[in-house]
Amino acid sequence: MNNVRKRAGITAGVLLAGIGLAFPAVAFAEDHSKPATAEARQEAGKGAHPAGKGAELREERRKELAEALAKDLGVPVEKVTGSLEKFRAAQGEKHREERKDRKDERAGERPDAAARQQKLADRLDQAVKDGKLTRAQADAVIAAAKAGVLPGPGGGPRHQER
């Protein structure tokens, strides 16, 4: 009888750990507390780079590239520099549009908390039918999900504060 309790306890622990792995979205959740994105800095400074050694090195490399291209093509450096700036601006706009499109696509995919809990309940019901879990174990997982104990979207203490 004691072995049965140990096995049940271990099974419940493994199940909870497995469910924790099934909800990795929290690890990838966006941090909205970041001060500014590169896009926001570019809008604010109209293409200004953050101060520092890295910005100076990038600007130096861009200047060297423009000079080398101008020499190879036999055109003025200013013309090459202007063309490179237009190209970078177009690429930046293209990337911003792609990010916006991906964000819009993801926005429609995320179900609400009630739908996620219902999906979890359905999966647990199926596990009970298949004999993989007992009804008590499934009920315990559902209770943990509703209490916000499990990690993942809509769970965990971080989401209770909101």
PyMOL commands that place a pseudoatom at each C-alpha (Angstrom):
pseudoatom trace, name=CA, resn=MET, resi=1, chain=A, elem=C, hetatm=0, pos=[0.000, 0.000, 0.000]
pseudoatom trace, name=CA, resn=ASN, resi=2, chain=A, elem=C, hetatm=0, pos=[2.854, 2.370, 0.826]
pseudoatom trace, name=CA, resn=ASN, resi=3, chain=A, elem=C, hetatm=0, pos=[4.405, 1.749, -2.625]
pseudoatom trace, name=CA, resn=VAL, resi=4, chain=A, elem=C, hetatm=0, pos=[1.126, 2.730, -4.254]
pseudoatom trace, name=CA, resn=ARG, resi=5, chain=A, elem=C, hetatm=0, pos=[1.166, 6.089, -2.468]
pseudoatom trace, name=CA, resn=LYS, resi=6, chain=A, elem=C, hetatm=0, pos=[4.783, 6.682, -3.424]
pseudoatom trace, name=CA, resn=ARG, resi=7, chain=A, elem=C, hetatm=0, pos=[4.036, 5.871, -7.054]
pseudoatom trace, name=CA, resn=ALA, resi=8, chain=A, elem=C, hetatm=0, pos=[0.988, 8.130, -7.041]
pseudoatom trace, name=CA, resn=GLY, resi=9, chain=A, elem=C, hetatm=0, pos=[3.041, 10.960, -5.546]
pseudoatom trace, name=CA, resn=ILE, resi=10, chain=A, elem=C, hetatm=0, pos=[5.835, 10.509, -8.067]
pseudoatom trace, name=CA, resn=THR, resi=11, chain=A, elem=C, hetatm=0, pos=[3.343, 10.313, -10.922]
pseudoatom trace, name=CA, resn=ALA, resi=12, chain=A, elem=C, hetatm=0, pos=[1.669, 13.528, -9.777]
pseudoatom trace, name=CA, resn=GLY, resi=13, chain=A, elem=C, hetatm=0, pos=[5.060, 15.261, -9.543]
pseudoatom trace, name=CA, resn=VAL, resi=14, chain=A, elem=C, hetatm=0, pos=[6.099, 14.078, -12.993]
pseudoatom trace, name=CA, resn=LEU, resi=15, chain=A, elem=C, hetatm=0, pos=[2.742, 15.155, -14.385]
pseudoatom trace, name=CA, resn=LEU, resi=16, chain=A, elem=C, hetatm=0, pos=[3.040, 18.639, -12.911]
pseudoatom trace, name=CA, resn=ALA, resi=17, chain=A, elem=C, hetatm=0, pos=[6.594, 18.940, -14.235]
pseudoatom trace, name=CA, resn=GLY, resi=18, chain=A, elem=C, hetatm=0, pos=[5.422, 17.804, -17.669]
pseudoatom trace, name=CA, resn=ILE, resi=19, chain=A, elem=C, hetatm=0, pos=[2.638, 20.358, -17.662]
pseudoatom trace, name=CA, resn=GLY, resi=20, chain=A, elem=C, hetatm=0, pos=[5.168, 22.983, -16.651]
pseudoatom trace, name=CA, resn=LEU, resi=21, chain=A, elem=C, hetatm=0, pos=[7.157, 22.081, -19.742]
pseudoatom trace, name=CA, resn=ALA, resi=22, chain=A, elem=C, hetatm=0, pos=[4.021, 22.233, -21.864]
pseudoatom trace, name=CA, resn=PHE, resi=23, chain=A, elem=C, hetatm=0, pos=[3.624, 25.938, -21.172]
pseudoatom trace, name=CA, resn=PRO, resi=24, chain=A, elem=C, hetatm=0, pos=[6.948, 27.524, -22.164]
pseudoatom trace, name=CA, resn=ALA, resi=25, chain=A, elem=C, hetatm=0, pos=[5.317, 30.719, -23.384]
pseudoatom trace, name=CA, resn=VAL, resi=26, chain=A, elem=C, hetatm=0, pos=[6.105, 32.543, -20.151]
pseudoatom trace, name=CA, resn=ALA, resi=27, chain=A, elem=C, hetatm=0, pos=[9.805, 32.271, -20.861]
pseudoatom trace, name=CA, resn=PHE, resi=28, chain=A, elem=C, hetatm=0, pos=[9.252, 33.962, -24.191]
pseudoatom trace, name=CA, resn=ALA, resi=29, chain=A, elem=C, hetatm=0, pos=[6.767, 36.573, -23.013]
pseudoatom trace, name=CA, resn=GLU, resi=30, chain=A, elem=C, hetatm=0, pos=[7.556, 40.089, -24.089]
pseudoatom trace, name=CA, resn=ASP, resi=31, chain=A, elem=C, hetatm=0, pos=[8.953, 42.401, -21.448]
pseudoatom trace, name=CA, resn=HIS, resi=32, chain=A, elem=C, hetatm=0, pos=[7.010, 45.625, -21.851]
pseudoatom trace, name=CA, resn=SER, resi=33, chain=A, elem=C, hetatm=0, pos=[9.136, 47.349, -19.244]
pseudoatom trace, name=CA, resn=LYS, resi=34, chain=A, elem=C, hetatm=0, pos=[12.090, 47.810, -21.598]
pseudoatom trace, name=CA, resn=PRO, resi=35, chain=A, elem=C, hetatm=0, pos=[12.823, 51.504, -22.050]
pseudoatom trace, name=CA, resn=ALA, resi=36, chain=A, elem=C, hetatm=0, pos=[12.939, 51.737, -25.839]
pseudoatom trace, name=CA, resn=THR, resi=37, chain=A, elem=C, hetatm=0, pos=[13.360, 49.581, -28.887]
pseudoatom trace, name=CA, resn=ALA, resi=38, chain=A, elem=C, hetatm=0, pos=[15.721, 50.309, -31.733]
pseudoatom trace, name=CA, resn=GLU, resi=39, chain=A, elem=C, hetatm=0, pos=[12.674, 51.332, -33.762]
pseudoatom trace, name=CA, resn=ALA, resi=40, chain=A, elem=C, hetatm=0, pos=[11.595, 53.813, -31.089]
pseudoatom trace, name=CA, resn=ARG, resi=41, chain=A, elem=C, hetatm=0, pos=[15.119, 55.228, -30.845]
pseudoatom trace, name=CA, resn=GLN, resi=42, chain=A, elem=C, hetatm=0, pos=[15.257, 55.594, -34.607]
pseudoatom trace, name=CA, resn=GLU, resi=43, chain=A, elem=C, hetatm=0, pos=[11.920, 57.423, -34.655]
pseudoatom trace, name=CA, resn=ALA, resi=44, chain=A, elem=C, hetatm=0, pos=[13.002, 59.707, -31.829]
pseudoatom trace, name=CA, resn=GLY, resi=45, chain=A, elem=C, hetatm=0, pos=[16.463, 60.420, -33.194]
pseudoatom trace, name=CA, resn=LYS, resi=46, chain=A, elem=C, hetatm=0, pos=[15.746, 59.959, -36.909]
pseudoatom trace, name=CA, resn=GLY, resi=47, chain=A, elem=C, hetatm=0, pos=[18.359, 57.254, -37.366]
pseudoatom trace, name=CA, resn=ALA, resi=48, chain=A, elem=C, hetatm=0, pos=[20.703, 58.312, -34.582]
pseudoatom trace, name=CA, resn=HIS, resi=49, chain=A, elem=C, hetatm=0, pos=[22.731, 55.477, -33.116]
pseudoatom trace, name=CA, resn=PRO, resi=50, chain=A, elem=C, hetatm=0, pos=[23.109, 54.970, -29.396]
pseudoatom trace, name=CA, resn=ALA, resi=51, chain=A, elem=C, hetatm=0, pos=[26.201, 56.652, -28.039]
pseudoatom trace, name=CA, resn=GLY, resi=52, chain=A, elem=C, hetatm=0, pos=[29.236, 54.495, -27.559]
pseudoatom trace, name=CA, resn=LYS, resi=53, chain=A, elem=C, hetatm=0, pos=[32.137, 52.762, -29.150]
pseudoatom trace, name=CA, resn=GLY, resi=54, chain=A, elem=C, hetatm=0, pos=[29.926, 50.378, -31.161]
pseudoatom trace, name=CA, resn=ALA, resi=55, chain=A, elem=C, hetatm=0, pos=[28.191, 53.246, -32.939]
pseudoatom trace, name=CA, resn=GLU, resi=56, chain=A, elem=C, hetatm=0, pos=[31.526, 54.814, -33.840]
pseudoatom trace, name=CA, resn=LEU, resi=57, chain=A, elem=C, hetatm=0, pos=[32.837, 51.511, -35.217]
pseudoatom trace, name=CA, resn=ARG, resi=58, chain=A, elem=C, hetatm=0, pos=[29.678, 50.972, -37.299]
pseudoatom trace, name=CA, resn=GLU, resi=59, chain=A, elem=C, hetatm=0, pos=[29.914, 54.468, -38.725]
pseudoatom trace, name=CA, resn=GLU, resi=60, chain=A, elem=C, hetatm=0, pos=[33.605, 53.961, -39.534]
pseudoatom trace, name=CA, resn=ARG, resi=61, chain=A, elem=C, hetatm=0, pos=[32.874, 50.657, -41.319]
pseudoatom trace, name=CA, resn=ARG, resi=62, chain=A, elem=C, hetatm=0, pos=[30.059, 52.269, -43.295]
pseudoatom trace, name=CA, resn=LYS, resi=63, chain=A, elem=C, hetatm=0, pos=[32.374, 55.073, -44.369]
pseudoatom trace, name=CA, resn=GLU, resi=64, chain=A, elem=C, hetatm=0, pos=[35.080, 52.580, -45.422]
pseudoatom trace, name=CA, resn=LEU, resi=65, chain=A, elem=C, hetatm=0, pos=[32.532, 50.550, -47.381]
pseudoatom trace, name=CA, resn=ALA, resi=66, chain=A, elem=C, hetatm=0, pos=[31.232, 53.647, -49.174]
pseudoatom trace, name=CA, resn=GLU, resi=67, chain=A, elem=C, hetatm=0, pos=[34.770, 54.744, -50.055]
pseudoatom trace, name=CA, resn=ALA, resi=68, chain=A, elem=C, hetatm=0, pos=[35.718, 51.283, -51.348]
pseudoatom trace, name=CA, resn=LEU, resi=69, chain=A, elem=C, hetatm=0, pos=[32.550, 51.015, -53.447]
pseudoatom trace, name=CA, resn=ALA, resi=70, chain=A, elem=C, hetatm=0, pos=[33.004, 54.531, -54.801]
pseudoatom trace, name=CA, resn=LYS, resi=71, chain=A, elem=C, hetatm=0, pos=[36.579, 53.735, -55.815]
pseudoatom trace, name=CA, resn=ASP, resi=72, chain=A, elem=C, hetatm=0, pos=[35.618, 50.414, -57.470]
pseudoatom trace, name=CA, resn=LEU, resi=73, chain=A, elem=C, hetatm=0, pos=[32.629, 51.914, -59.289]
pseudoatom trace, name=CA, resn=GLY, resi=74, chain=A, elem=C, hetatm=0, pos=[34.319, 55.169, -60.196]
pseudoatom trace, name=CA, resn=VAL, resi=75, chain=A, elem=C, hetatm=0, pos=[31.590, 57.375, -58.712]
pseudoatom trace, name=CA, resn=PRO, resi=76, chain=A, elem=C, hetatm=0, pos=[31.660, 60.069, -56.015]
pseudoatom trace, name=CA, resn=VAL, resi=77, chain=A, elem=C, hetatm=0, pos=[31.623, 58.869, -52.382]
pseudoatom trace, name=CA, resn=GLU, resi=78, chain=A, elem=C, hetatm=0, pos=[28.591, 61.063, -51.635]
pseudoatom trace, name=CA, resn=LYS, resi=79, chain=A, elem=C, hetatm=0, pos=[26.525, 59.268, -54.274]
pseudoatom trace, name=CA, resn=VAL, resi=80, chain=A, elem=C, hetatm=0, pos=[27.418, 55.842, -52.843]
pseudoatom trace, name=CA, resn=THR, resi=81, chain=A, elem=C, hetatm=0, pos=[26.761, 57.032, -49.293]
pseudoatom trace, name=CA, resn=GLY, resi=82, chain=A, elem=C, hetatm=0, pos=[23.347, 58.357, -50.305]
pseudoatom trace, name=CA, resn=SER, resi=83, chain=A, elem=C, hetatm=0, pos=[22.472, 55.115, -52.059]
pseudoatom trace, name=CA, resn=LEU, resi=84, chain=A, elem=C, hetatm=0, pos=[23.545, 53.038, -49.066]
pseudoatom trace, name=CA, resn=GLU, resi=85, chain=A, elem=C, hetatm=0, pos=[21.464, 55.213, -46.718]
pseudoatom trace, name=CA, resn=LYS, resi=86, chain=A, elem=C, hetatm=0, pos=[18.408, 54.798, -48.975]
pseudoatom trace, name=CA, resn=PHE, resi=87, chain=A, elem=C, hetatm=0, pos=[18.985, 51.045, -49.064]
pseudoatom trace, name=CA, resn=ARG, resi=88, chain=A, elem=C, hetatm=0, pos=[19.324, 50.812, -45.253]
pseudoatom trace, name=CA, resn=ALA, resi=89, chain=A, elem=C, hetatm=0, pos=[16.172, 52.883, -44.787]
pseudoatom trace, name=CA, resn=ALA, resi=90, chain=A, elem=C, hetatm=0, pos=[14.236, 50.660, -47.205]
pseudoatom trace, name=CA, resn=GLN, resi=91, chain=A, elem=C, hetatm=0, pos=[15.510, 47.510, -45.480]
pseudoatom trace, name=CA, resn=GLY, resi=92, chain=A, elem=C, hetatm=0, pos=[14.579, 48.946, -42.084]
pseudoatom trace, name=CA, resn=GLU, resi=93, chain=A, elem=C, hetatm=0, pos=[11.070, 49.722, -43.293]
pseudoatom trace, name=CA, resn=LYS, resi=94, chain=A, elem=C, hetatm=0, pos=[10.755, 46.233, -44.780]
pseudoatom trace, name=CA, resn=HIS, resi=95, chain=A, elem=C, hetatm=0, pos=[11.811, 44.622, -41.490]
pseudoatom trace, name=CA, resn=ARG, resi=96, chain=A, elem=C, hetatm=0, pos=[9.415, 46.825, -39.487]
pseudoatom trace, name=CA, resn=GLU, resi=97, chain=A, elem=C, hetatm=0, pos=[6.545, 45.793, -41.770]
pseudoatom trace, name=CA, resn=GLU, resi=98, chain=A, elem=C, hetatm=0, pos=[7.481, 42.109, -41.449]
pseudoatom trace, name=CA, resn=ARG, resi=99, chain=A, elem=C, hetatm=0, pos=[7.602, 42.381, -37.647]
pseudoatom trace, name=CA, resn=LYS, resi=100, chain=A, elem=C, hetatm=0, pos=[4.253, 44.158, -37.627]
pseudoatom trace, name=CA, resn=ASP, resi=101, chain=A, elem=C, hetatm=0, pos=[2.733, 41.454, -39.857]
pseudoatom trace, name=CA, resn=ARG, resi=102, chain=A, elem=C, hetatm=0, pos=[4.079, 38.679, -37.612]
pseudoatom trace, name=CA, resn=LYS, resi=103, chain=A, elem=C, hetatm=0, pos=[2.784, 40.444, -34.517]
pseudoatom trace, name=CA, resn=ASP, resi=104, chain=A, elem=C, hetatm=0, pos=[-0.656, 40.851, -36.124]
pseudoatom trace, name=CA, resn=GLU, resi=105, chain=A, elem=C, hetatm=0, pos=[-0.679, 37.153, -37.048]
pseudoatom trace, name=CA, resn=ARG, resi=106, chain=A, elem=C, hetatm=0, pos=[0.251, 36.094, -33.520]
pseudoatom trace, name=CA, resn=ALA, resi=107, chain=A, elem=C, hetatm=0, pos=[-2.380, 38.357, -31.974]
pseudoatom trace, name=CA, resn=GLY, resi=108, chain=A, elem=C, hetatm=0, pos=[-5.183, 36.341, -33.543]
pseudoatom trace, name=CA, resn=GLU, resi=109, chain=A, elem=C, hetatm=0, pos=[-3.740, 32.969, -32.500]
pseudoatom trace, name=CA, resn=ARG, resi=110, chain=A, elem=C, hetatm=0, pos=[-3.647, 33.352, -28.726]
pseudoatom trace, name=CA, resn=PRO, resi=111, chain=A, elem=C, hetatm=0, pos=[-6.783, 31.917, -27.077]
pseudoatom trace, name=CA, resn=ASP, resi=112, chain=A, elem=C, hetatm=0, pos=[-8.169, 33.469, -23.925]
pseudoatom trace, name=CA, resn=ALA, resi=113, chain=A, elem=C, hetatm=0, pos=[-7.577, 31.981, -20.465]
pseudoatom trace, name=CA, resn=ALA, resi=114, chain=A, elem=C, hetatm=0, pos=[-10.950, 30.224, -20.352]
pseudoatom trace, name=CA, resn=ALA, resi=115, chain=A, elem=C, hetatm=0, pos=[-10.292, 28.506, -23.684]
pseudoatom trace, name=CA, resn=ARG, resi=116, chain=A, elem=C, hetatm=0, pos=[-6.835, 27.382, -22.521]
pseudoatom trace, name=CA, resn=GLN, resi=117, chain=A, elem=C, hetatm=0, pos=[-8.254, 25.991, -19.288]
pseudoatom trace, name=CA, resn=GLN, resi=118, chain=A, elem=C, hetatm=0, pos=[-10.978, 24.166, -21.201]
pseudoatom trace, name=CA, resn=LYS, resi=119, chain=A, elem=C, hetatm=0, pos=[-8.382, 22.677, -23.552]
pseudoatom trace, name=CA, resn=LEU, resi=120, chain=A, elem=C, hetatm=0, pos=[-6.326, 21.542, -20.545]
pseudoatom trace, name=CA, resn=ALA, resi=121, chain=A, elem=C, hetatm=0, pos=[-9.427, 20.007, -18.944]
pseudoatom trace, name=CA, resn=ASP, resi=122, chain=A, elem=C, hetatm=0, pos=[-10.225, 18.159, -22.180]
pseudoatom trace, name=CA, resn=ARG, resi=123, chain=A, elem=C, hetatm=0, pos=[-6.682, 16.760, -22.400]
pseudoatom trace, name=CA, resn=LEU, resi=124, chain=A, elem=C, hetatm=0, pos=[-6.793, 15.673, -18.770]
pseudoatom trace, name=CA, resn=ASP, resi=125, chain=A, elem=C, hetatm=0, pos=[-10.212, 14.031, -19.273]
pseudoatom trace, name=CA, resn=GLN, resi=126, chain=A, elem=C, hetatm=0, pos=[-8.742, 12.083, -22.165]
pseudoatom trace, name=CA, resn=ALA, resi=127, chain=A, elem=C, hetatm=0, pos=[-5.777, 11.033, -20.008]
pseudoatom trace, name=CA, resn=VAL, resi=128, chain=A, elem=C, hetatm=0, pos=[-8.214, 9.758, -17.367]
pseudoatom trace, name=CA, resn=LYS, resi=129, chain=A, elem=C, hetatm=0, pos=[-10.161, 7.823, -20.027]
pseudoatom trace, name=CA, resn=ASP, resi=130, chain=A, elem=C, hetatm=0, pos=[-6.908, 6.333, -21.324]
pseudoatom trace, name=CA, resn=GLY, resi=131, chain=A, elem=C, hetatm=0, pos=[-5.956, 5.252, -17.802]
pseudoatom trace, name=CA, resn=LYS, resi=132, chain=A, elem=C, hetatm=0, pos=[-2.873, 7.465, -17.683]
pseudoatom trace, name=CA, resn=LEU, resi=133, chain=A, elem=C, hetatm=0, pos=[-4.219, 9.537, -14.759]
pseudoatom trace, name=CA, resn=THR, resi=134, chain=A, elem=C, hetatm=0, pos=[-6.746, 9.139, -12.004]
pseudoatom trace, name=CA, resn=ARG, resi=135, chain=A, elem=C, hetatm=0, pos=[-9.655, 11.552, -11.723]
pseudoatom trace, name=CA, resn=ALA, resi=136, chain=A, elem=C, hetatm=0, pos=[-8.109, 12.901, -8.488]
pseudoatom trace, name=CA, resn=GLN, resi=137, chain=A, elem=C, hetatm=0, pos=[-4.823, 13.669, -10.260]
pseudoatom trace, name=CA, resn=ALA, resi=138, chain=A, elem=C, hetatm=0, pos=[-6.606, 15.417, -13.125]
pseudoatom trace, name=CA, resn=ASP, resi=139, chain=A, elem=C, hetatm=0, pos=[-8.718, 17.448, -10.690]
pseudoatom trace, name=CA, resn=ALA, resi=140, chain=A, elem=C, hetatm=0, pos=[-5.551, 18.440, -8.814]
pseudoatom trace, name=CA, resn=VAL, resi=141, chain=A, elem=C, hetatm=0, pos=[-3.933, 19.719, -12.014]
pseudoatom trace, name=CA, resn=ILE, resi=142, chain=A, elem=C, hetatm=0, pos=[-7.080, 21.663, -12.951]
pseudoatom trace, name=CA, resn=ALA, resi=143, chain=A, elem=C, hetatm=0, pos=[-7.210, 23.203, -9.475]
pseudoatom trace, name=CA, resn=ALA, resi=144, chain=A, elem=C, hetatm=0, pos=[-3.538, 24.173, -9.726]
pseudoatom trace, name=CA, resn=ALA, resi=145, chain=A, elem=C, hetatm=0, pos=[-4.116, 25.777, -13.126]
pseudoatom trace, name=CA, resn=LYS, resi=146, chain=A, elem=C, hetatm=0, pos=[-7.092, 27.780, -11.849]
pseudoatom trace, name=CA, resn=ALA, resi=147, chain=A, elem=C, hetatm=0, pos=[-5.125, 28.899, -8.788]
pseudoatom trace, name=CA, resn=GLY, resi=148, chain=A, elem=C, hetatm=0, pos=[-2.318, 30.190, -11.013]
pseudoatom trace, name=CA, resn=VAL, resi=149, chain=A, elem=C, hetatm=0, pos=[0.272, 27.795, -9.609]
pseudoatom trace, name=CA, resn=LEU, resi=150, chain=A, elem=C, hetatm=0, pos=[1.296, 26.359, -12.975]
pseudoatom trace, name=CA, resn=PRO, resi=151, chain=A, elem=C, hetatm=0, pos=[3.661, 28.297, -15.221]
pseudoatom trace, name=CA, resn=GLY, resi=152, chain=A, elem=C, hetatm=0, pos=[2.421, 29.422, -18.583]
pseudoatom trace, name=CA, resn=PRO, resi=153, chain=A, elem=C, hetatm=0, pos=[-0.037, 31.927, -20.022]
pseudoatom trace, name=CA, resn=GLY, resi=154, chain=A, elem=C, hetatm=0, pos=[-2.552, 32.906, -17.398]
pseudoatom trace, name=CA, resn=GLY, resi=155, chain=A, elem=C, hetatm=0, pos=[-0.726, 31.039, -14.630]
pseudoatom trace, name=CA, resn=GLY, resi=156, chain=A, elem=C, hetatm=0, pos=[1.865, 31.753, -12.042]
pseudoatom trace, name=CA, resn=PRO, resi=157, chain=A, elem=C, hetatm=0, pos=[2.152, 34.592, -9.529]
pseudoatom trace, name=CA, resn=ARG, resi=158, chain=A, elem=C, hetatm=0, pos=[3.294, 37.128, -12.114]
pseudoatom trace, name=CA, resn=HIS, resi=159, chain=A, elem=C, hetatm=0, pos=[-0.070, 36.985, -13.844]
pseudoatom trace, name=CA, resn=GLN, resi=160, chain=A, elem=C, hetatm=0, pos=[-2.067, 37.228, -10.619]
pseudoatom trace, name=CA, resn=GLU, resi=161, chain=A, elem=C, hetatm=0, pos=[-0.679, 40.699, -9.891]
pseudoatom trace, name=CA, resn=ARG, resi=162, chain=A, elem=C, hetatm=0, pos=[-2.194, 42.196, -13.023]
for i in range(1, 162): cmd.bond("trace and resi %d" % i, "trace and resi %d" % (i + 1))
show_as sticks, trace
zoom trace
